[in-house]
Protein backbone atom coordinates (compact mmCIF):
# COMPACT_ATOMS: atom_id res chain seq x y z
CA UNK A 1 0.00 0.00 0.00
CA UNK A 2 1.28 3.48 -0.82
CA UNK A 3 0.26 6.80 0.66
CA UNK A 4 1.46 9.95 -1.10
CA UNK A 5 1.13 13.23 0.73
CA UNK A 6 1.17 16.42 -1.32
CA UNK A 7 1.18 20.03 -0.19
CA UNK A 8 1.56 23.31 -2.03
CA UNK A 9 3.89 24.66 0.65
CA UNK A 10 7.46 23.76 1.63
CA UNK A 11 6.50 22.55 5.07
CA UNK A 12 4.06 20.06 6.46
CA UNK A 13 1.15 21.16 8.66
CA UNK A 14 1.78 20.77 12.37
CA UNK A 15 -0.81 18.00 12.66
CA UNK A 16 0.70 15.91 9.84
CA UNK A 17 1.95 13.07 12.05
CA UNK A 18 -1.26 12.87 14.08
CA UNK A 19 -3.35 12.82 10.90
CA UNK A 20 -1.21 10.17 9.23
CA UNK A 21 -1.27 7.97 12.36
CA UNK A 22 -5.06 8.32 12.50
CA UNK A 23 -5.39 7.30 8.83
CA UNK A 24 -3.17 4.27 9.39
CA UNK A 25 -5.18 3.31 12.46
CA UNK A 26 -8.36 3.26 10.35
CA UNK A 27 -6.97 0.82 7.78
CA UNK A 28 -8.68 -2.56 8.10
CA UNK A 29 -5.88 -4.76 6.75
CA UNK A 30 -3.84 -6.18 9.62
CA UNK A 31 -1.93 -8.44 7.22
CA UNK A 32 -0.28 -5.50 5.41
CA UNK A 33 3.28 -6.45 4.37
CA UNK A 34 4.65 -3.19 2.91
CA UNK A 35 3.71 0.43 3.48
CA UNK A 36 5.27 3.30 1.53
CA UNK A 37 4.64 6.91 2.51
CA UNK A 38 5.73 9.65 0.10
CA UNK A 39 6.07 13.05 1.70
CA UNK A 40 7.26 16.46 0.52
CA UNK A 41 10.50 17.80 1.92
CA UNK A 42 10.16 19.19 5.42
CA UNK A 43 11.52 22.64 6.29
CA UNK A 44 14.42 21.79 8.60
CA UNK A 45 13.80 24.90 10.69
CA UNK A 46 10.50 23.45 11.90
CA UNK A 47 11.22 20.08 13.47
CA UNK A 48 8.33 17.71 12.88
CA UNK A 49 8.41 15.37 15.85
CA UNK A 50 6.18 12.64 17.10
CA UNK A 51 7.03 10.16 14.34
CA UNK A 52 6.76 7.62 17.16
CA UNK A 53 2.96 7.90 16.87
CA UNK A 54 3.20 6.21 13.48
CA UNK A 55 5.46 3.58 15.01
CA UNK A 56 2.91 2.86 17.74
CA UNK A 57 0.14 2.30 15.20
CA UNK A 58 2.37 0.16 12.99
CA UNK A 59 3.52 -2.04 15.87
CA UNK A 60 0.05 -2.43 17.38
CA UNK A 61 -1.93 -2.88 14.19
CA UNK A 62 0.36 -4.25 11.48
CA UNK A 63 2.31 -7.04 13.16
CA UNK A 64 3.05 -8.68 9.81
CA UNK A 65 4.57 -5.53 8.29
CA UNK A 66 7.90 -6.35 6.64
CA UNK A 67 8.78 -2.93 5.24
CA UNK A 68 7.91 0.67 6.11
CA UNK A 69 9.31 3.17 3.61
CA UNK A 70 9.30 6.96 3.88
CA UNK A 71 10.08 8.52 0.50
CA UNK A 72 11.16 12.15 0.66
CA UNK A 73 11.02 14.38 -2.41
CA UNK A 74 13.72 13.50 -4.91
CA UNK A 75 15.12 17.01 -5.24
CA UNK A 76 15.63 17.30 -1.49
CA UNK A 77 19.34 17.22 -0.69
CA UNK A 78 21.78 18.37 1.90
CA UNK A 79 21.35 19.04 5.59
CA UNK A 80 17.53 19.44 5.69
CA UNK A 81 17.14 16.00 4.13
CA UNK A 82 19.63 14.45 6.55
CA UNK A 83 17.87 16.10 9.51
CA UNK A 84 14.52 14.61 8.50
CA UNK A 85 16.09 11.17 8.09
CA UNK A 86 17.59 11.46 11.61
CA UNK A 87 14.25 12.54 13.14
CA UNK A 88 12.40 9.63 11.55
CA UNK A 89 15.04 7.04 12.47
CA UNK A 90 15.33 8.37 16.04
CA UNK A 91 11.58 8.36 16.67
CA UNK A 92 11.07 4.99 14.95
CA UNK A 93 14.17 3.34 16.42
CA UNK A 94 12.37 0.08 17.23
CA UNK A 95 11.25 -0.37 13.63
CA UNK A 96 14.74 0.57 12.40
CA UNK A 97 16.30 -2.04 14.71
CA UNK A 98 13.89 -4.66 13.35
CA UNK A 99 15.21 -3.84 9.89
CA UNK A 100 11.85 -2.85 8.40
CA UNK A 101 12.34 0.94 8.25
CA UNK A 102 13.73 2.66 5.18
CA UNK A 103 14.03 6.40 4.56
CA UNK A 104 14.82 7.36 0.97
N, C-alpha and C positions, 0 to 999 in steps of 0.2 A: 504494500500500500504506500502511496506517495501523497504527501501533503505539501503544496507549494504556497508559500505566503508571499503576497505582493503588496507593496505600499508605494505611494507616489513620493514619499519623503525619504530622506537618508537615515532615518532612525525609526526604530520600532516603537509602537505605543507602549506606555508603561505597563499596561495589563497584558502584554503579549504572552508571557509565560503562563499566567493564570488562565487565559483564554485557551491556549493550546493544550494545557493539561486537562481542562474541562472537556474539550473536544475529544481528546484521546480517551477520557474516562467514559464517554458516551458510546464509544465504538463497541459493537456487540461481539466482535470476533476475538475470543480469548486464545485461539490457536494461530494468531498472527506470527509469521516467521521473520518478516523484514519490514521495517518502517523507515522511510526516507522523508526527511523534512527539509525542503528548500526554503531558505530565508534570505532576505536582502541583507546587505552589509550593515552592521550595527555601528553607529557613531561611537568611537572608543571613548569619547568624553563622557558619555552617559552609560555607565556600567549597568547592563541588564543582568540582574542576579536572579536567584530563585530557580535556576535550571533544575535544581533538585526536585521541584514539584513534578516535573515531567518524569524524572527517575522514579519517584514514588508510584506514579500511576503505572509506568511500564513494569516495575517489579511486582506490583500487586495484581495487575490485570492481565499482563501478557507474559506469563511464565515461560512460554515456549519461544519467545522472541530470540532470534539468533543474530540479528543485526539491526542496530539503530544508527542511521546515518543522518548527519546534519550537513547539508550542502549550502555553503555560503556563496554569494555571487562570485562569478568567475573573475570579474575585473578587480575584485578586492585583493589588495596586496599590502605588504608591509606590516608595520606595527599594529594598526587597528585589527587586522585579520588575525594576527598572532594573539592579541589580547582576547578576542572573542573565543578562539580555540582554547586558551587557558581557562577562561571562565567556565566554558561548557565542560571541559575535562575535569576541572576541580569540583564542580557541583555534581557531576555524574561519575564520580570516582569509582563507585561500586560497579557500574556498568562497564567502565573502561577496564577495570581489573578483570572482569569476566571475559574481556576480549570481544564484546559485542558493539562497542561504541566506535564510531568513525566520524571524524570532522574533516570535511574536504572543502 
